[in-house]
Amino acid sequence: MEIDLSFTYIAVIFALGFIGSFISGMLGVGGSIIKYPMLLYIPPLFGLAAFTAHEVSGISAVQVFFASIAGVWAYRKSGLLNKDLIIYMGASILIGSFIGSYGSGFLSEDAVNIVYGLLAVIAAVMMFIPRKTVEDASVITFNKALASSLALIVGIGSGIVGAAGGFLLVPIMLTVLKIPTRVTIATSLAITFISSIGGSVGKLMTGQVEYWPAFLMIIASIIAAPLGAKAGQKMNIKILQALLAILIGATAIKIWVDILL
């Protein structure tokens, strides 16, 4: 694809990166769940050339890498980054993402879409399960074996579909591991960053990254993700949970509509 230096192209791609990364930083998800459909469907509405699914997944993977770094940096002094969770879940999700991204080469496109659809439905259901958790970030205990195992599974699944897995990590940490919401949002960004390393390397090695739009979105993400993270720290926890549930639920519906129609 040739480099498009038109104002419309630069403005649209930058805006998509900014909006997606702001939501990413605010909700603790890597952002590919938001940016993938935006990149796929919005540019043609402005008369721009449409990206292929491979190009979108490549741009998203690299951009999520930078968005999650920027988001984690914004949380660095918040006291909400749990090192034990990052070590146990981060190591497992990195291994899983490599296994999934390698194994995806043996799956058909329909099979990959079905895996994505199943993961999104599971995440959406988990977000709506009522839970009784004390939002106390000072004392956090969790089952390390369970956390590592779930992160490995998320890594494999997200590696297959080319996402960093943040949209699955958040409901798992909230519902299964009973981690406080604000700690979950901050810590999941750090784990998503680790997961995105494997995805970014794989996409770059296989030539799936369009560098110019990726550059525009990276600049947008470096600006927007910290702003989103700061907004998330000030928002009401119930509103954050509702936004997460709506976002994941809507994505699950969209994926299955695409698969079945």
C-alpha positions as CSV (number, residue, x, y, z in Angstrom):
1,M,0.0,0.0,0.0
2,E,1.4,3.4,-1.0
3,I,1.9,6.1,1.6
4,D,-1.1,8.4,1.7
5,L,-0.1,11.9,2.9
6,S,-3.6,13.5,2.5
7,F,-5.0,15.5,5.4
8,T,-8.1,13.2,5.4
9,Y,-6.0,10.0,5.7
10,I,-3.8,11.4,8.5
11,A,-6.8,12.9,10.4
12,V,-8.9,9.7,10.2
13,I,-6.1,7.2,11.2
14,F,-4.9,9.5,14.0
15,A,-8.4,10.0,15.3
16,L,-9.1,6.2,15.3
17,G,-5.8,5.6,17.2
18,F,-6.6,8.4,19.7
19,I,-10.2,7.2,20.5
20,G,-9.2,3.6,20.7
21,S,-6.2,4.3,22.9
22,F,-8.1,6.6,25.2
23,I,-10.7,3.9,25.8
24,S,-7.8,1.3,26.1
25,G,-6.1,3.3,28.9
26,M,-9.3,4.1,30.7
27,L,-10.6,0.5,30.8
28,G,-7.4,-1.5,31.0
29,V,-7.8,-3.4,27.7
30,G,-5.2,-3.5,25.1
31,G,-7.5,-1.8,22.6
32,S,-7.4,-4.3,19.7
33,I,-11.0,-5.2,20.5
34,I,-12.0,-1.6,19.8
35,K,-9.5,-0.7,17.0
36,Y,-9.9,-3.8,14.9
37,P,-13.5,-3.1,13.7
38,M,-12.8,0.7,13.6
39,L,-9.8,0.2,11.2
40,L,-11.7,-2.3,9.2
41,Y,-14.9,-0.4,8.6
42,I,-14.3,3.4,9.1
43,P,-11.6,4.4,6.6
44,P,-13.8,3.4,3.6
45,L,-16.6,5.7,4.9
46,F,-14.2,8.6,4.3
47,G,-13.4,7.4,0.8
48,L,-10.0,5.9,1.9
49,A,-8.7,2.6,0.7
50,A,-9.8,-0.3,2.9
51,F,-7.3,-2.3,4.9
52,T,-7.2,-6.0,4.7
53,A,-7.8,-8.1,7.8
54,H,-4.1,-9.0,7.9
55,E,-3.1,-5.4,7.7
56,V,-5.6,-4.4,10.4
57,S,-4.4,-7.1,12.8
58,G,-0.7,-6.1,12.1
59,I,-1.3,-2.4,12.7
60,S,-3.4,-3.2,15.8
61,A,-0.8,-5.5,17.3
62,V,2.0,-2.9,17.0
63,Q,-0.2,-0.1,18.2
64,V,-1.5,-2.0,21.2
65,F,2.2,-2.6,22.2
66,F,2.8,1.2,22.4
67,A,-0.7,2.0,23.9
68,S,-0.2,-0.5,26.8
69,I,3.3,0.9,27.5
70,A,1.9,4.5,27.7
71,G,-1.0,3.3,29.9
72,V,1.3,1.4,32.3
73,W,3.6,4.5,32.5
74,A,0.6,6.6,33.6
75,Y,-0.2,4.1,36.4
76,R,3.5,3.7,37.6
77,K,3.0,5.9,40.7
78,S,-0.6,4.9,41.4
79,G,0.2,1.9,43.6
80,L,-2.3,-0.1,41.6
81,L,0.2,-2.3,39.6
82,N,0.4,-5.6,41.4
83,K,3.9,-7.1,40.8
84,D,2.9,-10.7,41.7
85,L,0.0,-10.7,39.2
86,I,2.2,-9.2,36.5
87,I,5.0,-11.8,37.1
88,Y,2.7,-14.9,37.3
89,M,0.2,-14.0,34.6
90,G,2.6,-12.1,32.4
91,A,5.0,-15.1,32.1
92,S,2.1,-17.5,31.3
93,I,0.4,-15.2,28.7
94,L,3.7,-14.6,26.9
95,I,4.2,-18.4,26.5
96,G,0.6,-18.8,25.5
97,S,0.6,-16.0,22.9
98,F,3.6,-17.6,21.2
99,I,1.9,-21.0,21.1
100,G,-1.4,-19.4,19.8
101,S,0.2,-17.2,17.2
102,Y,2.3,-20.1,15.8
103,G,-0.6,-22.5,15.9
104,S,-3.0,-20.1,14.2
105,G,-1.1,-20.8,10.9
106,F,-2.7,-24.2,10.9
107,L,-6.2,-22.9,11.3
108,S,-8.7,-21.7,8.7
109,E,-10.0,-18.1,8.8
110,D,-13.4,-19.3,9.9
111,A,-11.8,-21.3,12.8
112,V,-10.0,-18.2,13.9
113,N,-13.2,-16.2,13.8
114,I,-15.0,-18.8,15.8
115,V,-12.3,-18.8,18.5
116,Y,-12.5,-15.0,18.7
117,G,-16.3,-15.3,19.0
118,L,-16.2,-17.9,21.7
119,L,-13.6,-15.8,23.7
120,A,-15.7,-12.7,23.5
121,V,-18.9,-14.4,24.6
122,I,-17.1,-16.0,27.6
123,A,-15.7,-12.5,28.5
124,A,-19.1,-10.9,28.1
125,V,-20.9,-13.5,30.3
126,M,-18.2,-13.1,33.0
127,M,-18.6,-9.4,33.1
128,F,-22.3,-9.7,33.9
129,I,-21.9,-12.3,36.7
130,P,-22.7,-10.6,40.1
131,R,-19.7,-10.6,42.4
132,K,-19.1,-9.6,46.0
133,T,-15.6,-8.1,46.2
134,V,-14.2,-5.6,48.7
135,E,-12.5,-2.8,46.7
136,D,-9.5,-2.8,49.0
137,A,-6.3,-2.5,47.0
138,S,-4.0,-2.7,50.1
139,V,-4.3,-6.5,50.6
140,I,-4.5,-8.7,47.6
141,T,-4.3,-12.5,47.6
142,F,-5.0,-14.8,44.7
143,N,-4.5,-18.4,43.6
144,K,-1.1,-18.3,41.7
145,A,-1.6,-21.6,39.9
146,L,-5.1,-20.7,38.8
147,A,-4.0,-17.2,37.7
148,S,-1.0,-18.7,35.7
149,S,-3.2,-21.4,34.1
150,L,-5.9,-18.9,33.0
151,A,-3.3,-16.5,31.6
152,L,-1.8,-19.3,29.6
153,I,-5.2,-20.2,28.1
154,V,-6.0,-16.5,27.4
155,G,-2.5,-16.2,25.7
156,I,-3.2,-19.2,23.4
157,G,-6.6,-17.9,22.5
158,S,-5.5,-14.3,22.0
159,G,-2.5,-15.4,20.1
160,I,-4.7,-17.3,17.6
161,V,-6.9,-14.2,16.9
162,G,-4.1,-11.6,17.0
163,A,-5.2,-9.7,20.1
164,A,-3.3,-9.0,23.3
165,G,-6.1,-10.5,25.4
166,G,-6.9,-7.6,27.7
167,F,-10.6,-7.9,27.1
168,L,-10.4,-11.4,28.6
169,L,-7.9,-10.7,31.3
170,V,-10.1,-8.0,32.9
171,P,-13.3,-10.2,33.5
172,I,-11.1,-13.1,34.7
173,M,-9.2,-10.9,37.2
174,L,-12.5,-9.3,38.4
175,T,-14.7,-12.4,38.6
176,V,-12.5,-15.4,39.1
177,L,-9.5,-14.0,40.9
178,K,-11.5,-11.4,42.8
179,I,-9.0,-8.6,42.2
180,P,-10.3,-5.0,43.0
181,T,-11.4,-3.1,39.9
182,R,-8.8,-0.3,39.8
183,V,-5.9,-2.8,40.4
184,T,-7.4,-5.0,37.7
185,I,-7.5,-2.2,35.1
186,A,-3.9,-1.0,35.9
187,T,-2.3,-4.5,36.2
188,S,-4.1,-5.9,33.1
189,L,-2.5,-3.2,31.0
190,A,1.0,-4.4,32.2
191,I,0.1,-8.0,31.4
192,T,-1.4,-7.0,28.0
193,F,1.9,-5.2,27.2
194,I,3.8,-8.5,27.9
195,S,1.3,-10.4,25.7
196,S,1.6,-7.8,22.9
197,I,5.4,-8.4,22.6
198,G,4.8,-11.8,21.0
199,G,2.0,-10.5,18.8
200,S,4.1,-7.5,17.5
201,V,7.2,-9.6,16.8
202,G,5.1,-12.2,14.9
203,K,3.3,-9.6,12.8
204,L,6.6,-7.7,11.9
205,M,8.4,-11.0,11.0
206,T,5.6,-12.0,8.7
207,G,5.3,-8.6,7.0
208,Q,1.7,-7.9,8.1
209,V,2.4,-4.3,9.4
210,E,1.7,-1.2,7.3
211,Y,4.3,1.2,8.8
212,W,2.8,4.6,7.9
213,P,-0.7,4.0,9.5
214,A,1.0,2.1,12.3
215,F,3.2,5.2,13.0
216,L,0.2,7.5,13.0
217,M,-1.6,5.3,15.5
218,I,1.4,4.9,17.7
219,I,1.8,8.7,18.0
220,A,-2.0,8.9,18.9
221,S,-1.7,6.1,21.4
222,I,1.3,7.7,23.2
223,I,-0.8,10.8,23.7
224,A,-4.2,9.3,24.4
225,A,-3.5,6.2,26.5
226,P,-2.1,8.1,29.5
227,L,-5.1,10.5,29.3
228,G,-7.4,7.6,29.4
229,A,-5.6,6.0,32.3
230,K,-5.9,9.2,34.3
231,A,-9.6,9.5,33.5
232,G,-10.1,5.9,34.6
233,Q,-8.5,6.6,38.0
234,K,-11.1,9.3,38.6
235,M,-14.2,7.5,37.3
236,N,-16.8,5.8,39.5
237,I,-16.0,2.0,39.7
238,K,-19.6,1.0,38.7
239,I,-19.4,3.2,35.6
240,L,-16.1,1.5,34.6
241,Q,-17.6,-2.0,35.1
242,A,-20.7,-1.0,33.0
243,L,-18.5,0.4,30.2
244,L,-16.4,-2.8,30.1
245,A,-19.5,-5.0,30.1
246,I,-21.2,-3.0,27.3
247,L,-17.9,-2.9,25.2
248,I,-17.2,-6.6,25.5
249,G,-20.9,-7.6,25.0
250,A,-21.3,-5.4,21.8
251,T,-18.1,-6.9,20.4
252,A,-19.3,-10.5,21.0
253,I,-22.5,-9.7,19.2
254,K,-20.7,-8.1,16.2
255,I,-18.3,-11.1,15.9
256,W,-21.1,-13.7,15.8
257,V,-23.2,-11.6,13.4
258,D,-20.1,-11.6,11.0
259,I,-19.5,-15.4,11.5
260,L,-23.2,-16.4,11.0
261,L,-24.1,-14.1,8.1
